[in-house]
Amino acid sequence: MVRIAPFRGVFYNPKKIRDLARVVTPPYDVISPEEQEKLYRKSPYNFVRLDFSQEPDPYTAVAELFTNWQAEGIFERDQEPAIYFAVHKFALTDGKIKERQGFYALTQLQDFSSGEIRPHEKTLEAPKHDRLQLMLASHAQLSSIFALYSQPKGSINRILSEQTEGKAPFIEVKLDGGDECRLWRITDPALIREIDREMREQRLVIADGHHRYEATLRYRDRMRSDRSSTGRESCNYIMTHFANMNDDNMLILPTHRLVCGYEPKPFLQLEEALQTYFYVEQYPKTPEGKSSFLKALKNSGKKHRVIGASFKRDPRYLILRLKNKRIMQRLAKDLSAPLRDLEVSTLHHLVLEHILGLSPEQQTNGETIRYSQDEESVLQALEKEDYQAAFILNATKSADILAIVDSGETMPQKSTYFYPKLISGLVLNKIDPAEEIQEPADP
């Protein structure tokens, strides 16, 4: 059973910080070194200094900075527990405007074995260690996880929209890229109980924040080892942004791959291997050919599971379509059918491992694969930088994600990109060891 609880959010003080757009940031894991530098220069109170410090001793620096900003009144904490209704307005590349709704609340941490809160991607050890050290330094959840529930009728969003209609948000920020984020406080106990009742029927899928979730589990276990636990201490909860997977404004973007580090293969040998397993559709490496290639990849993806490929010094763009599912059944016999059928599984198991010779360990060591949502930049980087191949994927469908999660499996790393990303610095959760979280009372 999923339970939610209100909490006393920590926010930038509007009397001290007049323009939130100067201090909020993208999530730490999508910030490039160049963008990190820009954010540092943007404001001495930019959130990147906490969430993604570039200081020589980052965790000590974060502990001191977070303490100082609270003492100076840069951050202030709500006096009354609340849940926070959020609306993120954004534009698509075609100019169409969308608004994704969700809400921030606490939910009780559960081990994945419970099945109530489920991951959908594999995690890496280094980011989990980093996020744990950050929590130990700040004793706060600086960023929420992003969790999905499935509610086709959308009653939770409808309830929250009706409650806040005609009321001014207490936070409204226009971001540099044109997005707008608004937050409303919900403190009515009866309304919070109603949302809690709706959420009890749900199971959660972690969309973003897998490393933060697992780091918070470790933080909880470490805090519990120091004292007896009632289960209500604040370390037993995690700040979560809840969003409805069935909302039409919930977008999933593909994540493309740039690959290096495999033993170069003679052209004819690589060609023969690809044609053994795939139907291969070819486009010339010209501006017109690239445009046709990308368009055909998207159109083919509506009916088939296809992978776009480009290899260094190969004058063609390729669209690969698996000839026979039995190929993956042999190579990945331990995977369920929904996971085995994914393009990203075919890419990692058949192309990267079986054909190119990159072991699973090499694929996850952080040195052989670079990820990006920008297909144009990936194809350009292949020609200009020290990469051997680029792979362009279509977005994973939400139904596939649910089927895989329900089977108890996880997808390869960076299989999904939920867009837009949550903004970091809008709301924080302070972990007070003396505080007990009060879940909504049963009716």
C-alpha positions as CSV (number, residue, x, y, z in Angstrom):
1,M,0.0,0.0,0.0
2,V,1.3,3.5,-0.9
3,R,0.7,6.1,1.7
4,I,1.4,9.8,1.3
5,A,2.1,12.4,4.0
6,P,2.3,16.2,4.0
7,F,5.6,17.8,4.9
8,R,7.0,21.2,5.8
9,G,8.7,22.1,2.5
10,V,11.8,24.3,2.4
11,F,11.8,27.1,-0.2
12,Y,13.9,30.0,-1.4
13,N,12.7,33.0,0.6
14,P,11.1,35.4,-1.9
15,K,12.2,38.4,0.2
16,K,15.8,37.4,-0.3
17,I,15.6,35.8,-3.8
18,R,13.5,38.0,-6.1
19,D,14.0,36.0,-9.3
20,L,13.8,32.2,-8.8
21,A,14.9,31.7,-12.4
22,R,18.4,32.7,-11.4
23,V,18.7,30.0,-8.7
24,V,16.7,26.9,-9.8
25,T,18.4,24.3,-12.0
26,P,17.8,21.2,-14.1
27,P,18.5,17.9,-12.2
28,Y,22.2,17.4,-11.5
29,D,22.5,14.3,-13.8
30,V,21.6,16.3,-16.9
31,I,23.9,19.3,-16.2
32,S,27.0,19.4,-18.4
33,P,30.3,20.8,-17.1
34,E,29.7,23.9,-19.3
35,E,26.2,24.4,-17.9
36,Q,27.5,23.9,-14.4
37,E,29.9,26.8,-14.8
38,K,27.2,29.0,-16.2
39,L,24.9,28.2,-13.2
40,Y,27.7,29.0,-10.8
41,R,28.1,32.4,-12.4
42,K,24.3,33.0,-12.5
43,S,23.9,33.6,-8.8
44,P,25.9,33.1,-5.5
45,Y,22.7,31.3,-4.3
46,N,22.2,29.1,-7.3
47,F,21.0,25.6,-6.3
48,V,23.8,23.9,-8.3
49,R,26.2,24.9,-5.5
50,L,24.3,22.4,-3.3
51,D,23.1,19.7,-5.6
52,F,26.2,19.5,-7.9
53,S,29.0,21.2,-6.1
54,Q,32.3,21.7,-7.9
55,E,34.3,22.5,-4.8
56,P,37.4,20.4,-4.0
57,D,35.7,18.9,-0.9
58,P,32.1,19.0,-2.2
59,Y,30.2,17.4,0.7
60,T,31.9,19.5,3.4
61,A,31.2,22.6,1.2
62,V,27.5,21.6,0.9
63,A,27.1,21.1,4.6
64,E,28.5,24.5,5.4
65,L,26.6,26.2,2.6
66,F,23.2,24.7,3.4
67,T,23.7,25.6,7.1
68,N,24.6,29.2,6.2
69,W,21.8,29.7,3.8
70,Q,19.3,28.6,6.4
71,A,20.8,30.9,9.0
72,E,20.8,33.8,6.6
73,G,17.2,33.3,5.7
74,I,17.9,32.4,2.0
75,F,15.8,29.3,2.7
76,E,12.7,29.2,4.8
77,R,10.6,26.3,6.0
78,D,6.9,26.2,6.0
79,Q,5.3,26.1,9.5
80,E,2.5,23.9,8.5
81,P,2.8,20.5,6.7
82,A,1.3,20.5,3.2
83,I,1.3,18.8,-0.1
84,Y,2.2,20.9,-3.1
85,F,0.3,20.9,-6.3
86,A,2.6,21.6,-9.3
87,V,1.9,22.6,-12.9
88,H,4.7,22.6,-15.4
89,K,3.9,24.4,-18.7
90,F,6.1,23.7,-21.6
91,A,6.2,23.9,-25.4
92,L,6.9,21.1,-27.9
93,T,9.1,21.6,-30.9
94,D,6.1,22.2,-33.1
95,G,5.0,25.0,-30.8
96,K,2.1,23.2,-29.1
97,I,1.7,24.1,-25.4
98,K,1.3,21.4,-22.8
99,E,0.8,21.5,-19.0
100,R,1.9,18.5,-16.9
101,Q,0.3,18.3,-13.5
102,G,1.6,16.5,-10.3
103,F,2.0,17.0,-6.6
104,Y,4.8,16.9,-4.1
105,A,4.3,14.9,-0.9
106,L,6.2,12.4,1.2
107,T,5.8,8.6,0.8
108,Q,7.1,6.0,3.1
109,L,10.3,4.3,1.9
110,Q,9.8,0.6,1.0
111,D,12.3,-1.9,-0.2
112,F,11.8,-2.9,-3.8
113,S,10.9,-6.4,-2.7
114,S,7.5,-5.1,-1.5
115,G,6.4,-4.5,-5.1
116,E,4.7,-1.2,-4.1
117,I,7.4,1.1,-5.3
118,R,9.2,-0.3,-8.3
119,P,12.3,0.8,-10.3
120,H,12.2,0.6,-14.1
121,E,15.9,1.1,-14.8
122,K,19.2,-0.3,-13.6
123,T,21.4,1.8,-11.4
124,L,25.1,2.5,-11.0
125,E,27.1,2.5,-7.8
126,A,28.9,5.8,-8.1
127,P,25.8,8.0,-8.3
128,K,24.2,6.2,-5.4
129,H,27.4,6.8,-3.3
130,D,27.4,10.5,-4.3
131,R,23.7,11.1,-3.4
132,L,24.2,9.3,0.0
133,Q,27.2,11.4,0.9
134,L,25.1,14.5,-0.1
135,M,22.3,13.5,2.2
136,L,24.7,12.8,5.1
137,A,26.2,16.2,4.6
138,S,22.9,18.2,4.3
139,H,20.5,15.9,6.2
140,A,18.0,16.9,3.6
141,Q,16.4,15.6,0.5
142,L,17.5,18.3,-1.9
143,S,15.6,16.9,-4.8
144,S,12.5,14.8,-5.0
145,I,12.2,11.5,-6.9
146,F,9.7,11.5,-9.8
147,A,7.2,8.7,-9.4
148,L,4.4,7.6,-11.7
149,Y,1.0,6.2,-10.8
150,S,-1.7,4.9,-13.3
151,Q,-5.1,6.5,-13.1
152,P,-6.9,6.6,-16.4
153,K,-9.8,8.7,-15.1
154,G,-7.3,11.3,-13.7
155,S,-9.4,12.0,-10.6
156,I,-6.4,13.1,-8.4
157,N,-5.4,15.8,-10.9
158,R,-9.0,16.9,-11.3
159,I,-9.4,17.2,-7.5
160,L,-6.3,19.3,-7.1
161,S,-7.1,21.5,-10.2
162,E,-10.5,22.2,-8.8
163,Q,-9.2,23.1,-5.4
164,T,-6.7,25.6,-6.8
165,E,-8.8,27.1,-9.6
166,G,-8.8,30.9,-9.3
167,K,-6.2,30.9,-6.6
168,A,-2.8,32.4,-7.1
169,P,0.2,30.1,-6.8
170,F,2.7,30.9,-4.0
171,I,5.5,30.1,-6.5
172,E,5.5,31.0,-10.2
173,V,8.7,31.0,-12.1
174,K,9.4,31.5,-15.8
175,L,12.5,29.6,-16.8
176,D,15.1,30.6,-19.4
177,G,13.9,28.1,-21.9
178,G,10.4,29.5,-21.8
179,D,8.9,26.8,-19.4
180,E,6.7,28.0,-16.5
181,C,6.4,26.2,-13.1
182,R,3.7,27.0,-10.5
183,L,3.1,25.6,-7.0
184,W,0.1,25.8,-4.7
185,R,0.0,24.7,-1.0
186,I,-2.6,22.2,0.0
187,T,-3.1,22.1,3.8
188,D,-6.7,21.1,4.1
189,P,-6.6,17.8,6.1
190,A,-9.8,16.5,4.5
191,L,-8.5,17.1,1.0
192,I,-5.1,15.5,1.9
193,R,-7.0,12.4,3.3
194,E,-8.9,12.2,0.0
195,I,-5.7,12.2,-2.1
196,D,-4.2,9.7,0.3
197,R,-7.2,7.4,-0.2
198,E,-6.9,7.6,-3.9
199,M,-3.1,6.8,-3.8
200,R,-3.6,3.8,-1.6
201,E,-4.9,1.9,-4.6
202,Q,-1.7,2.6,-6.5
203,R,1.7,1.1,-7.0
204,L,4.5,3.5,-8.0
205,V,7.0,3.3,-10.8
206,I,10.1,5.4,-10.3
207,A,10.5,7.5,-13.5
208,D,13.5,9.6,-12.4
209,G,15.6,9.4,-9.2
210,H,16.5,5.7,-9.0
211,H,19.9,6.6,-7.5
212,R,18.3,9.1,-5.1
213,Y,15.8,6.5,-3.9
214,E,18.4,3.8,-3.3
215,A,20.7,6.3,-1.6
216,T,17.8,7.3,0.7
217,L,17.2,3.7,1.6
218,R,20.9,3.5,2.7
219,Y,20.5,6.8,4.6
220,R,17.4,5.4,6.4
221,D,19.2,2.2,7.3
222,R,22.2,4.2,8.6
223,M,20.0,6.4,10.7
224,R,18.1,3.5,12.0
225,S,21.3,1.8,13.2
226,D,21.9,4.6,15.6
227,R,18.6,4.3,17.4
228,S,15.4,2.3,17.8
229,S,12.8,3.1,15.1
230,T,9.0,3.7,15.3
231,G,8.8,3.9,11.5
232,R,7.5,7.5,11.7
233,E,10.9,9.3,11.9
234,S,11.5,11.6,8.9
235,C,14.4,9.4,7.6
236,N,11.8,6.8,6.8
237,Y,10.1,9.0,4.1
238,I,11.2,10.4,0.8
239,M,10.1,13.6,-0.9
240,T,8.3,12.5,-4.1
241,H,6.7,14.2,-7.1
242,F,3.7,12.1,-8.1
243,A,2.4,12.2,-11.7
244,N,-0.2,10.3,-13.6
245,M,1.2,8.1,-16.3
246,N,-2.1,8.2,-18.2
247,D,-1.9,12.0,-18.5
248,D,-1.6,13.0,-22.2
249,N,0.9,15.7,-21.1
250,M,3.3,13.0,-19.8
251,L,6.0,12.7,-22.5
252,I,8.7,10.1,-22.8
253,L,11.6,11.0,-25.1
254,P,14.2,8.5,-26.4
255,T,17.8,8.5,-25.2
256,H,20.4,8.0,-28.0
257,R,23.8,6.4,-27.7
258,L,27.3,7.4,-28.8
259,V,29.6,4.4,-28.4
260,C,33.4,3.8,-28.3
261,G,35.8,1.4,-26.8
262,Y,35.2,-1.7,-28.9
263,E,37.7,-3.5,-31.1
264,P,37.4,-2.1,-34.6
265,K,35.9,-4.6,-37.1
266,P,36.6,-4.8,-40.8
267,F,33.8,-3.1,-42.8
268,L,32.7,-6.3,-44.6
269,Q,32.7,-8.3,-41.3
270,L,30.5,-5.7,-39.6
271,E,28.2,-5.5,-42.7
272,E,27.8,-9.3,-42.7
273,A,27.0,-9.5,-39.0
274,L,24.3,-6.8,-39.3
275,Q,22.7,-8.4,-42.3
276,T,22.7,-11.8,-40.6
277,Y,20.4,-10.5,-37.9
278,F,18.6,-7.4,-39.3
279,Y,16.8,-6.2,-42.3
280,V,19.0,-3.1,-43.2
281,E,17.6,0.0,-44.8
282,Q,20.2,2.5,-46.0
283,Y,20.3,6.3,-46.5
284,P,23.2,8.4,-47.8
285,K,25.2,10.6,-45.3
286,T,24.0,13.8,-46.9
287,P,21.8,16.5,-45.3
288,E,18.8,15.2,-47.3
289,G,19.7,11.6,-46.5
290,K,19.9,12.4,-42.8
291,S,16.5,14.1,-42.8
292,S,15.0,11.1,-44.7
293,F,16.7,8.7,-42.3
294,L,15.3,10.3,-39.1
295,K,11.8,10.7,-40.6
296,A,11.8,7.1,-41.8
297,L,13.0,5.9,-38.4
298,K,10.1,7.6,-36.6
299,N,7.6,6.3,-39.1
300,S,8.9,2.8,-39.0
301,G,8.8,2.9,-35.2
302,K,5.0,3.2,-35.3
303,K,4.7,-0.4,-36.6
304,H,8.0,-2.1,-36.0
305,R,10.8,-2.1,-33.4
306,V,13.7,-0.4,-35.2
307,I,17.2,1.0,-34.4
308,G,18.9,3.8,-36.2
309,A,22.7,3.3,-36.6
310,S,25.6,5.3,-38.0
311,F,29.2,4.1,-38.0
312,K,32.4,6.1,-38.3
313,R,33.6,6.4,-41.9
314,D,30.5,4.5,-43.2
315,P,28.8,6.8,-45.8
316,R,25.4,5.5,-44.8
317,Y,22.8,5.9,-42.1
318,L,21.1,2.5,-41.3
319,I,17.8,1.5,-40.0
320,L,18.0,-2.0,-38.4
321,R,14.9,-4.2,-38.0
322,L,15.3,-7.6,-36.3
323,K,14.6,-10.5,-38.7
324,N,13.4,-13.0,-36.1
325,K,12.5,-12.7,-32.4
326,R,14.1,-16.1,-31.8
327,I,17.5,-14.4,-32.1
328,M,16.9,-12.4,-28.9
329,Q,15.2,-15.4,-27.3
330,R,18.6,-17.2,-27.6
331,L,20.7,-14.3,-26.6
332,A,18.6,-13.1,-23.7
333,K,16.7,-16.2,-22.5
334,D,16.6,-14.9,-18.9
335,L,14.6,-11.8,-19.9
336,S,10.8,-11.7,-20.1
337,A,9.2,-11.2,-23.5
338,P,8.3,-7.5,-22.9
339,L,11.9,-6.6,-21.9
340,R,13.4,-8.8,-24.6
341,D,11.4,-7.2,-27.3
342,L,12.5,-3.6,-26.5
343,E,14.7,-1.9,-29.1
344,V,17.1,-0.9,-26.3
345,S,17.5,-4.6,-25.2
346,T,18.2,-5.6,-28.8
347,L,20.8,-2.8,-29.0
348,H,22.6,-3.7,-25.8
349,H,22.5,-7.5,-26.0
350,L,22.7,-8.1,-29.7
351,V,24.5,-5.1,-31.3
352,L,26.8,-3.8,-28.5
353,E,27.6,-7.1,-26.8
354,H,27.2,-9.9,-29.4
355,I,28.3,-8.0,-32.6
356,L,30.6,-5.3,-31.3
357,G,32.0,-7.2,-28.3
358,L,31.3,-4.8,-25.5
359,S,30.7,-6.7,-22.3
360,P,27.9,-5.7,-19.9
361,E,30.5,-4.4,-17.5
362,Q,32.1,-2.2,-20.3
363,Q,28.7,-0.9,-21.2
364,T,28.1,0.4,-17.7
365,N,31.5,1.6,-16.7
366,G,30.8,5.2,-17.8
367,E,33.6,5.2,-20.4
368,T,32.2,3.6,-23.5
369,I,28.7,5.1,-23.9
370,R,27.5,8.7,-23.9
371,Y,23.8,9.4,-23.7
372,S,21.8,12.3,-25.3
373,Q,18.2,13.1,-26.2
374,D,19.4,15.3,-29.1
375,E,19.6,13.1,-32.2
376,E,21.3,15.8,-34.3
377,S,24.1,16.4,-31.8
378,V,24.7,12.7,-31.5
379,L,25.1,12.3,-35.3
380,Q,27.4,15.3,-35.4
381,A,29.5,14.2,-32.5
382,L,30.1,10.9,-34.2
383,E,31.8,12.6,-37.1
384,K,33.7,15.3,-35.0
385,E,34.6,13.4,-31.8
386,D,36.3,10.2,-30.8
387,Y,33.4,7.8,-31.1
388,Q,32.9,4.8,-33.3
389,A,29.2,4.5,-33.6
390,A,25.9,6.3,-32.9
391,F,22.6,4.7,-32.3
392,I,19.2,6.5,-32.6
393,L,16.2,5.1,-30.8
394,N,12.5,5.8,-30.7
395,A,10.8,6.5,-27.4
396,T,9.8,3.6,-25.1
397,K,6.1,3.4,-24.7
398,S,4.5,3.7,-21.3
399,A,2.6,0.3,-21.8
400,D,6.0,-1.4,-22.3
401,I,7.4,0.2,-19.1
402,L,4.4,-1.0,-17.1
403,A,4.6,-4.5,-18.5
404,I,8.3,-4.8,-17.7
405,V,7.9,-3.3,-14.2
406,D,5.0,-5.7,-13.5
407,S,7.3,-8.6,-14.4
408,G,9.7,-7.5,-11.7
409,E,12.4,-6.5,-14.2
410,T,14.4,-3.4,-14.9
411,M,15.3,-1.9,-18.2
412,P,18.9,-1.1,-19.3
413,Q,20.3,2.2,-18.0
414,K,19.0,5.4,-19.7
415,S,16.2,3.6,-21.5
416,T,13.7,6.5,-20.9
417,Y,13.7,10.3,-20.6
418,F,10.6,11.7,-19.0
419,Y,10.1,15.2,-20.3
420,P,10.2,17.8,-19.0
421,K,12.6,17.0,-16.2
422,L,11.6,18.2,-12.7
423,I,13.2,21.5,-11.7
424,S,15.6,21.3,-8.8
425,G,15.5,23.9,-6.1
426,L,11.8,24.5,-6.1
427,V,11.2,22.5,-2.9
428,L,13.5,20.7,-0.4
429,N,12.7,18.4,2.4
430,K,14.7,18.8,5.7
431,I,15.3,15.6,7.6
432,D,14.9,16.4,11.3
433,P,15.7,13.4,13.5
434,A,13.4,14.7,16.2
435,E,10.4,15.0,13.9
436,E,7.8,12.3,13.3
437,I,5.8,12.4,10.1
438,Q,2.0,12.4,10.5
439,E,0.3,10.4,7.8
440,P,-3.4,11.3,7.1
441,A,-5.7,9.7,9.6
442,D,-8.0,6.9,8.4
443,P,-11.6,8.0,8.1
